Amino acid sequence: MMNQLSQSKTKNFLIGIVPVVLVSILPAIYLFSRNSFLCPFSEVALPMLVSLGIGLLAYIGLYFVVGRNSFFSALFGTIMMILFSYFSVLKSLTALITGSDRSYFAYALALIIAIVACILLYRAREKKGLRFATIALSFFLGVIVLINLVSSIPGVVQRRSIEPKRVEATAVSQSKIMPNFYFIITDEYAEFDTMQTYFYYDLSPFHDFLTTNGFAVSTSSYNVSASTRINIANDLCLSDDATSLEMEYDDVLQTAADGALYSVLDELGYSTVGVSNMDDLFSCPSVLDSFNDIGVRAVSVSGKTPTKLLLDQSMLVAVAWRFPDNRWVGTAPSLIMDYMADPNFIQSESNTAVLCYIMSPHKPYSHTADGEIRPRTDWYDSSNPVFYLDQHIYTTSRLTEIIRVILAKDPNCVIVLQSDHNYRTSAEAGELPLSGVSIPYSEQKRILNAVYFKGDSIDIDMLSGPETLRLVLTKLGATIEP
């Protein structure tokens, strides 16, 4: 009899552990299934193991505290892991209700949910219904995990076949060799006059560096808006009016995915590579699930960015925010710039078009002017313009490094260096400034715009981003419809 009782408790313990395990690994599995064409499973393995460890500790702790009741421990442990893993959802909900984004309200809501669930489950702890509820929950979560794993398979196959570690030379006949084309866009990079007028910072050494190295530099170029998604979509469509702020977000993304830039580069004989980190690939409207289907190989330089995504939505990020020097959250833009500044990345005479998006000096303001990691608590502080200034100086030094590397190894190339918009003190016209630096909204559309065309002269003065790209591609031999 004692042996049968022991076997029954062991069986119930194992049944109870299943939903806790499944709900603990689900966030990482879901993220991987959505992005398997861009990142290996190893990038989500760490947060999955951390979450699993926390879930198992919670389950075992509850099991021994509450009279070794497997099903109470399973159901309450599952609820606790949902609150832990999806804390960002609670925070968004409380922000919607209270109008404040402070974490304290989300903590309070999580505590209330936990207390109510604990009381209800504890009262029903001896009822057989908890066993059936645990089994049903395990089945439900198991189906979800299985669906996500199966849906990730096509992306894994695709990634292994199309993601290069380096841009490799394309075999073409001598008559079809084109100069490598580098389109580098930096997010919210303030141009020369803005830095002098509003930040009292002399950016002329960077201007002189560009012109000395054969760049044409426009000091009066504007895009149509101060919105990243609109301006990049227009760049990809080679048109100033392809998208607008009145369009739905999904429509902007689809318009960008159908952009003429891809087909024009293909007609010129280019092999196109999109370079960015995981977050920025999804911030940049050029990359949808169809990105690789249109002949563009997506290169992720994300490091452990999926780890950051998972941590950011959990309760850990709210706790860790209190510590002044957190370096476990990836500084993605610096990884991209490291990648672009690697001489091994450059392959001369390879007919390669590189589309590179760098989310810097846009927030997070993760670096000082000297390249040191800034305390995490300052990364998203828009109230102090010095943080932006330091990130701008750091970005400028890295851009200088990238350009030197490219020109040293590939002097016959074409480089288009732009920002999507100026330093943005407000998201839309009429909004209050976010910092002590207040720039008129019309000037927030002003951009950095510089072109190196194989060392030859080219006039880009007063051209917008899309207009500049049209001119450059036309000089390369493209026929572009009006």
GUKEGU-448407 format. One line per field, with one value per residue (C-alpha): residue number from 1; x, y, z; chain. Coordinates in nm, 2 decimals. Layout:
k	(NUM:...) $
x	(X:...) $
y	(Y:...) $
z	(Z:...) $
c	(A:...) $
end
This chain:
k	(1:2:3:4:5:6:7:8:9:10:11:12:13:14:15:16:17:18:19:20:21:22:23:24:25:26:27:28:29:30:31:32:33:34:35:36:37:38:39:40:41:42:43:44:45:46:47:48:49:50:51:52:53:54:55:56:57:58:59:60:61:62:63:64:65:66:67:68:69:70:71:72:73:74:75:76:77:78:79:80:81:82:83:84:85:86:87:88:89:90:91:92:93:94:95:96:97:98:99:100:101:102:103:104:105:106:107:108:109:110:111:112:113:114:115:116:117:118:119:120:121:122:123:124:125:126:127:128:129:130:131:132:133:134:135:136:137:138:139:140:141:142:143:144:145:146:147:148:149:150:151:152:153:154:155:156:157:158:159:160:161:162:163:164:165:166:167:168:169:170:171:172:173:174:175:176:177:178:179:180:181:182:183:184:185:186:187:188:189:190:191:192:193:194:195:196:197:198:199:200:201:202:203:204:205:206:207:208:209:210:211:212:213:214:215:216:217:218:219:220:221:222:223:224:225:226:227:228:229:230:231:232:233:234:235:236:237:238:239:240:241:242:243:244:245:246:247:248:249:250:251:252:253:254:255:256:257:258:259:260:261:262:263:264:265:266:267:268:269:270:271:272:273:274:275:276:277:278:279:280:281:282:283:284:285:286:287:288:289:290:291:292:293:294:295:296:297:298:299:300:301:302:303:304:305:306:307:308:309:310:311:312:313:314:315:316:317:318:319:320:321:322:323:324:325:326:327:328:329:330:331:332:333:334:335:336:337:338:339:340:341:342:343:344:345:346:347:348:349:350:351:352:353:354:355:356:357:358:359:360:361:362:363:364:365:366:367:368:369:370:371:372:373:374:375:376:377:378:379:380:381:382:383:384:385:386:387:388:389:390:391:392:393:394:395:396:397:398:399:400:401:402:403:404:405:406:407:408:409:410:411:412:413:414:415:416:417:418:419:420:421:422:423:424:425:426:427:428:429:430:431:432:433:434:435:436:437:438:439:440:441:442:443:444:445:446:447:448:449:450:451:452:453:454:455:456:457:458:459:460:461:462:463:464:465:466:467:468:469:470:471:472:473:474:475:476:477:478:479:480:481:482) $
x	(0.00:0.28:0.46:0.14:0.09:0.45:0.41:0.09:0.26:0.55:0.32:0.12:0.45:0.56:0.21:0.22:0.57:0.46:0.26:0.53:0.80:0.59:0.49:0.85:1.00:0.71:0.83:1.17:1.01:0.76:1.03:1.24:0.95:0.89:1.25:1.41:1.50:1.73:1.88:2.00:1.83:2.14:2.04:1.72:1.87:2.01:1.69:1.49:1.71:1.69:1.31:1.29:1.51:1.30:0.98:1.12:1.23:0.89:0.71:0.93:0.91:0.53:0.51:0.69:0.53:0.17:0.16:0.31:0.00:0.12:-0.18:-0.20:0.17:0.14:-0.15:-0.03:0.33:0.20:0.02:0.33:0.55:0.30:0.31:0.69:0.75:0.49:0.53:0.55:0.18:0.08:0.28:0.11:-0.23:-0.17:-0.04:-0.36:-0.57:-0.38:-0.21:0.13:0.40:0.55:0.62:0.47:0.12:0.21:0.37:0.04:-0.17:0.06:0.03:-0.35:-0.37:-0.13:-0.32:-0.66:-0.53:-0.36:-0.67:-0.90:-0.66:-0.58:-0.95:-0.99:-0.66:-0.82:-1.07:-1.02:-1.09:-0.74:-0.59:-0.81:-0.73:-0.36:-0.38:-0.59:-0.35:-0.06:-0.22:-0.31:0.04:0.20:0.00:0.11:0.47:0.45:0.29:0.57:0.84:0.69:0.64:1.01:1.14:1.10:1.29:1.57:1.61:1.59:1.85:2.10:2.08:2.09:2.26:2.63:2.89:3.07:2.98:3.13:3.24:2.98:3.10:3.03:3.18:3.43:3.19:2.93:3.15:2.99:3.15:3.03:2.74:2.71:2.40:2.45:2.17:2.21:1.90:1.86:2.21:2.21:2.39:2.66:2.45:2.23:2.52:2.68:2.36:2.18:2.45:2.74:2.95:3.19:3.13:3.34:3.63:3.39:3.28:3.65:3.72:3.44:3.53:3.91:3.83:3.62:3.27:3.02:2.84:2.50:2.44:2.08:1.91:1.57:1.34:0.97:0.92:1.09:0.97:1.21:0.97:0.84:1.18:1.34:1.03:1.06:1.43:1.36:1.09:1.32:1.04:0.96:0.59:0.57:0.45:0.31:0.22:-0.14:-0.08:-0.14:0.17:0.13:0.07:0.40:0.58:0.43:0.51:0.87:0.90:0.79:1.05:1.20:1.55:1.56:1.47:1.70:2.00:1.91:1.89:2.23:2.37:2.41:2.38:2.20:2.27:2.08:2.29:2.16:2.10:1.78:1.59:1.68:1.59:1.24:1.25:1.36:1.05:1.27:1.26:0.95:0.90:0.93:1.27:1.47:1.21:1.29:1.66:1.80:2.01:1.95:2.26:2.19:2.47:2.26:2.48:2.23:1.96:1.68:1.79:1.74:1.39:1.29:1.44:1.28:0.93:0.98:0.99:1.37:1.41:1.20:1.42:1.75:1.67:1.74:2.11:2.33:2.57:2.39:2.59:2.40:2.15:2.31:2.45:2.33:2.44:2.80:2.79:2.67:2.95:3.20:3.08:3.10:3.44:3.58:3.82:3.72:3.36:3.48:3.51:3.63:3.48:3.21:2.90:2.76:2.51:2.50:2.20:2.30:2.08:2.24:2.01:2.25:2.28:1.91:1.82:1.95:2.23:2.45:2.80:3.00:3.19:3.50:3.31:3.26:2.93:2.71:2.51:2.19:1.98:2.08:2.02:1.67:1.70:1.59:1.59:1.97:2.10:2.45:2.36:2.26:2.57:2.80:2.62:2.66:3.03:3.08:2.88:3.08:3.41:3.27:3.15:3.49:3.64:3.40:3.46:3.84:3.82:3.60:3.80:4.13:4.02:3.76:3.84:3.64:3.31:3.01:2.90:2.57:2.58:2.26:2.05:1.68:1.60:1.76:1.78:1.41:1.30:0.93:0.76:0.52:0.47:0.34:0.45:0.65:1.03:1.17:1.48:1.64:1.72:1.42:1.45:1.17:0.98:1.07:1.44:1.39:1.35:1.70:1.94:2.31:2.37:2.71:2.81:3.14:3.11:3.43:3.63:3.45:3.25:2.88:2.64:2.38:2.32:1.97:1.86:1.65:1.74:1.54:1.65:2.01:1.97:1.80:2.09:2.35:2.18:2.12:2.49:2.55:2.34:2.00:1.68:1.44:1.07:0.96) $
y	(0.00:0.24:0.16:0.23:0.56:0.66:0.57:0.77:1.08:1.04:1.01:1.32:1.51:1.44:1.53:1.86:1.95:1.94:2.26:2.45:2.33:2.41:2.76:2.84:2.75:2.89:3.26:3.15:2.89:3.15:3.41:3.15:3.04:3.39:3.47:3.13:3.26:3.52:3.36:3.02:2.84:2.90:3.27:3.19:2.89:3.10:3.28:2.96:2.78:3.07:3.07:2.70:2.70:2.97:2.77:2.44:2.61:2.77:2.44:2.24:2.52:2.53:2.15:2.12:2.43:2.33:1.97:1.82:1.90:1.85:2.00:2.32:2.37:2.31:2.55:2.82:2.78:2.82:3.14:3.28:3.20:3.37:3.68:3.67:3.61:3.85:4.13:4.38:4.30:4.38:4.70:4.80:4.72:4.93:5.21:5.21:5.21:5.45:5.67:5.61:5.38:5.33:4.96:4.99:4.96:4.65:4.49:4.57:4.41:4.10:4.07:4.09:3.83:3.60:3.64:3.57:3.27:3.13:3.16:3.00:2.72:2.65:2.62:2.37:2.19:1.86:1.84:1.60:1.88:2.02:1.71:1.73:2.10:2.03:1.77:1.99:2.28:2.06:1.94:2.30:2.43:2.13:2.19:2.56:2.47:2.20:2.43:2.69:2.43:2.30:2.65:2.73:2.45:2.64:2.94:2.71:2.56:2.90:3.05:2.78:2.81:3.19:3.35:3.41:3.48:3.71:3.87:3.63:3.71:3.65:3.48:3.71:3.78:4.06:4.27:4.26:4.36:4.65:4.86:4.74:4.95:5.04:5.21:5.30:5.47:5.59:5.66:6.02:6.13:6.52:6.68:6.96:7.28:7.12:7.01:7.35:7.55:7.34:7.14:7.38:7.10:7.14:6.86:7.01:6.76:6.49:6.70:6.76:6.39:6.31:6.56:6.49:6.13:6.21:6.24:6.48:6.63:6.81:7.04:7.11:6.78:6.70:6.40:6.43:6.35:6.28:5.92:5.64:5.39:5.65:5.77:5.43:5.30:5.59:5.52:5.16:5.28:5.55:5.80:6.08:6.01:5.63:5.63:5.89:5.92:5.88:5.52:5.22:5.06:4.73:4.92:5.10:4.78:4.61:4.91:4.90:4.53:4.59:4.88:4.94:4.95:4.57:4.51:4.80:4.65:4.30:4.44:4.60:4.26:4.30:4.04:4.23:4.18:4.34:4.40:4.49:4.34:4.15:4.44:4.68:4.44:4.45:4.82:4.88:4.83:4.68:4.34:4.13:3.75:3.80:3.97:3.67:3.58:3.89:3.80:3.98:3.77:3.89:3.90:3.92:4.07:4.05:3.87:3.79:4.03:3.77:3.73:4.10:4.08:3.80:3.97:4.30:4.15:3.97:4.10:4.08:4.39:4.60:4.47:4.50:4.86:4.96:4.87:5.14:4.94:4.67:4.54:4.22:4.40:4.40:4.72:4.63:4.93:4.89:4.52:4.63:4.89:4.63:4.41:4.68:4.79:4.43:4.43:4.06:4.18:4.38:4.18:4.39:4.32:4.11:4.29:4.32:4.58:4.62:4.78:4.86:5.01:5.14:5.25:5.51:5.78:5.71:5.58:5.38:5.62:5.33:5.48:5.78:5.99:5.77:5.45:5.33:5.17:5.42:5.32:5.15:5.41:5.68:5.48:5.61:5.95:6.21:6.49:6.54:6.62:6.54:6.17:6.21:6.43:6.16:5.89:6.11:6.16:5.78:5.71:5.96:5.80:5.45:5.58:5.73:5.39:5.21:5.44:5.42:5.04:5.03:5.28:5.11:4.78:4.88:5.23:5.17:5.13:5.35:5.46:5.64:5.76:5.91:5.96:5.90:6.22:6.48:6.49:6.45:6.65:6.55:6.27:6.50:6.86:7.06:6.82:6.94:6.89:6.58:6.76:7.10:7.11:7.23:7.20:7.32:7.03:7.13:7.11:6.76:6.64:6.75:6.46:6.37:6.31:6.21:6.01:5.86:5.76:5.57:5.89:6.08:6.40:6.39:6.68:6.58:6.93:6.97:6.62:6.41:6.06:5.89:6.15:6.09:5.71:5.76:5.98:5.73:5.43:5.62:5.70:5.32:5.25:5.19:5.30:5.41:5.49:5.84) $
z	(0.00:0.09:-0.23:-0.44:-0.26:-0.33:-0.70:-0.71:-0.56:-0.80:-1.10:-0.98:-0.93:-1.29:-1.43:-1.24:-1.36:-1.73:-1.76:-1.56:-1.80:-2.11:-2.00:-1.90:-2.24:-2.44:-2.47:-2.61:-2.84:-2.97:-3.03:-3.21:-3.43:-3.54:-3.62:-3.70:-4.05:-3.88:-3.57:-3.45:-3.17:-2.95:-2.92:-2.73:-2.54:-2.25:-2.16:-2.21:-1.96:-1.71:-1.74:-1.70:-1.40:-1.23:-1.32:-1.17:-0.85:-0.81:-0.87:-0.63:-0.37:-0.38:-0.38:-0.05:0.11:0.03:0.16:-0.16:-0.36:-0.72:-0.90:-0.68:-0.74:-1.11:-1.17:-0.93:-1.06:-1.42:-1.33:-1.16:-1.46:-1.69:-1.47:-1.46:-1.83:-1.96:-1.71:-2.00:-2.09:-1.73:-1.75:-2.07:-1.92:-1.61:-1.82:-2.02:-1.71:-1.49:-1.76:-1.59:-1.71:-1.36:-1.28:-0.93:-1.07:-1.27:-0.96:-0.77:-1.04:-1.05:-0.67:-0.68:-0.95:-0.76:-0.43:-0.58:-0.78:-0.47:-0.25:-0.51:-0.59:-0.22:-0.14:-0.42:-0.36:-0.26:-0.55:-0.84:-1.08:-1.03:-1.18:-1.49:-1.52:-1.49:-1.76:-1.99:-1.94:-2.02:-2.34:-2.44:-2.38:-2.54:-2.86:-2.87:-2.82:-3.09:-3.33:-3.28:-3.32:-3.64:-3.78:-3.71:-3.94:-4.27:-4.13:-4.00:-4.35:-4.51:-4.27:-4.32:-4.70:-4.72:-4.42:-4.50:-4.22:-4.47:-4.80:-5.05:-5.40:-5.67:-5.99:-6.28:-6.61:-6.63:-6.85:-6.57:-6.28:-6.09:-5.81:-5.47:-5.34:-4.97:-4.85:-4.48:-4.30:-3.94:-3.73:-3.60:-3.69:-3.67:-3.96:-3.94:-3.90:-3.63:-3.42:-3.44:-3.38:-3.12:-2.95:-2.99:-3.13:-3.43:-3.67:-3.94:-3.89:-4.01:-4.30:-4.39:-4.36:-4.60:-4.86:-4.84:-4.91:-5.22:-5.08:-5.21:-4.91:-4.91:-4.62:-4.71:-4.77:-4.62:-4.62:-4.62:-4.25:-3.92:-3.91:-3.96:-4.11:-4.36:-4.47:-4.50:-4.69:-4.93:-4.97:-5.07:-5.31:-5.45:-5.41:-5.17:-5.18:-5.17:-4.81:-4.57:-4.20:-4.29:-4.41:-4.18:-4.04:-4.22:-4.55:-4.50:-4.44:-4.75:-4.96:-4.84:-4.90:-5.27:-5.30:-5.64:-5.50:-5.48:-5.84:-5.96:-5.78:-5.92:-6.28:-6.23:-6.14:-5.77:-5.50:-5.22:-4.85:-4.56:-4.26:-3.92:-3.57:-3.48:-3.32:-3.59:-3.87:-3.74:-3.68:-4.03:-4.26:-4.53:-4.36:-4.36:-4.38:-4.75:-4.72:-4.84:-5.10:-5.30:-5.34:-5.03:-4.79:-4.43:-4.21:-3.84:-3.63:-3.32:-3.07:-2.79:-2.90:-2.86:-2.50:-2.46:-2.62:-2.38:-2.07:-2.17:-2.16:-1.83:-1.47:-1.47:-1.67:-1.43:-1.14:-1.32:-1.43:-1.07:-1.10:-1.24:-1.46:-1.66:-1.95:-2.01:-2.24:-2.59:-2.73:-3.08:-3.29:-3.18:-3.29:-3.64:-3.66:-3.55:-3.83:-4.09:-3.98:-4.01:-4.32:-4.37:-4.45:-4.75:-5.07:-5.37:-5.71:-5.58:-5.73:-5.38:-5.26:-4.88:-4.72:-4.36:-4.10:-3.77:-3.49:-3.36:-3.23:-3.17:-2.82:-2.64:-2.56:-2.46:-2.51:-2.39:-2.64:-2.57:-2.65:-2.29:-2.19:-2.02:-1.70:-1.81:-1.62:-1.87:-2.19:-2.25:-2.07:-2.33:-2.07:-2.09:-2.44:-2.34:-2.37:-2.73:-2.80:-2.66:-2.86:-3.17:-3.12:-3.07:-3.38:-3.58:-3.48:-3.58:-3.91:-3.98:-3.90:-4.13:-4.42:-4.38:-4.39:-4.69:-4.89:-4.80:-4.94:-5.20:-5.34:-5.66:-5.46:-5.42:-5.07:-4.98:-4.62:-4.49:-4.18:-4.19:-4.00:-3.78:-3.40:-3.30:-3.00:-3.07:-3.26:-3.45:-3.53:-3.23:-2.96:-2.66:-2.69:-2.52:-2.39:-2.35:-2.72:-2.91:-3.29:-3.52:-3.67:-4.02:-3.93:-3.78:-4.14:-4.23:-4.29:-4.32:-4.69:-4.84:-5.14:-5.25:-5.62:-5.71:-5.64:-5.91:-5.86:-5.81:-5.73:-5.46:-5.31:-5.17:-5.28:-5.04:-4.95:-5.23:-5.49:-5.40:-5.44:-5.78:-5.90:-5.79:-5.94:-6.26:-6.28:-6.23:-6.54:-6.40:-6.58:-6.32:-6.39:-6.28) $
c	(A:A:A:A:A:A:A:A:A:A:A:A:A:A:A:A:A:A:A:A:A:A:A:A:A:A:A:A:A:A:A:A:A:A:A:A:A:A:A:A:A:A:A:A:A:A:A:A:A:A:A:A:A:A:A:A:A:A:A:A:A:A:A:A:A:A:A:A:A:A:A:A:A:A:A:A:A:A:A:A:A:A:A:A:A:A:A:A:A:A:A:A:A:A:A:A:A:A:A:A:A:A:A:A:A:A:A:A:A:A:A:A:A:A:A:A:A:A:A:A:A:A:A:A:A:A:A:A:A:A:A:A:A:A:A:A:A:A:A:A:A:A:A:A:A:A:A:A:A:A:A:A:A:A:A:A:A:A:A:A:A:A:A:A:A:A:A:A:A:A:A:A:A:A:A:A:A:A:A:A:A:A:A:A:A:A:A:A:A:A:A:A:A:A:A:A:A:A:A:A:A:A:A:A:A:A:A:A:A:A:A:A:A:A:A:A:A:A:A:A:A:A:A:A:A:A:A:A:A:A:A:A:A:A:A:A:A:A:A:A:A:A:A:A:A:A:A:A:A:A:A:A:A:A:A:A:A:A:A:A:A:A:A:A:A:A:A:A:A:A:A:A:A:A:A:A:A:A:A:A:A:A:A:A:A:A:A:A:A:A:A:A:A:A:A:A:A:A:A:A:A:A:A:A:A:A:A:A:A:A:A:A:A:A:A:A:A:A:A:A:A:A:A:A:A:A:A:A:A:A:A:A:A:A:A:A:A:A:A:A:A:A:A:A:A:A:A:A:A:A:A:A:A:A:A:A:A:A:A:A:A:A:A:A:A:A:A:A:A:A:A:A:A:A:A:A:A:A:A:A:A:A:A:A:A:A:A:A:A:A:A:A:A:A:A:A:A:A:A:A:A:A:A:A:A:A:A:A:A:A:A:A:A:A:A:A:A:A:A:A:A:A:A:A:A:A:A:A:A:A:A:A:A:A:A:A:A:A:A:A:A:A:A:A:A:A:A:A:A:A:A:A:A:A:A:A:A:A:A:A:A:A:A:A:A:A:A:A:A:A:A:A:A:A:A:A:A:A:A:A:A:A) $
end
